[in-house]
């Protein structure tokens, strides 16, 4: 799930925000992702959604809690290693 690539509309639905808000966050660099070559379309990796959630103390959507928990545990275990 962490490698999944989403559209701005899919991210908006996950975070209960509007697609325009996601586009603005993307354009401002507040949520990571990339543009499709030769296109205006944006794509956002699930890991970038998780980073946005973590970095902004955004509430974790119910349907992402298991995957986000696994991401957080992996991140915390890698930070605790010397």
N, C-alpha and C positions, 0 to 999 in steps of 0.2 A: 504493500500500500504506500510506503514512503517514497517509492520511485514513480508513483502515478503522476501523470501530467494532466493538468486541468485547464479548462477555459476560464476566462474571467467570470462568466455567468455561473459556472459550476462552483467556483470559489465563493461567489456572492451568495449562492444558496446555502452552502455549508456554514458560512459565517453570519447568515441572516443580515447581509448588507446589500446595497444595490450594486448592480454591475458598474455603474458610473463611479461609485465610491471605490470599488476595487481597481478600476482603471486609474483613478487619481492616486491611490496608494502606490500602485505600480510605477506610474510616471514620476512620482516623488521619491522613489527608491525605498519606500517603507515596507514593501513586500517584494521579494525577489521573483525572478522569472526571466523570460526571454521573449523576443519577438520572432515570429515565423519569418524566415528570409523572404525578401521581396513582398512583404505584406505588412499591414498595420496590426494584424492580430497578435495578441499576447497569449502566452502560456505560462502557467505557474505550476511548479512542482509541489507535490504535497509536503515535502520537507520545508519548502519556503512558507507554506501555510503554517506549519508547526512553529517555525522560527518567528513568524509574525505573532502568533498566539503567545509564545513564550516571552518575546521581547516587549510586548505591549500589555502584558497581564490581561489579555483578552480572554473572556470565558470560553472554555473548551466546549464545543457543541457536543451534545449527548452522543451522537452517532460516531464521533471521532475519539471518544474517551479511551477506548482500548488501544487504538493505534497510537494516540498521543502519549498514553502512559508508557508504552513500549519505547517510543522515541525518547521520552524524558529519562527513563531508566538507563537506556543505552548512553545517552549524553552524560548523565551523572556518573556512570561507571567509568567512562573514558576520562572524565575530569578528575576522578579520584586517584587515578594511577599516576605514579611518579614519573 
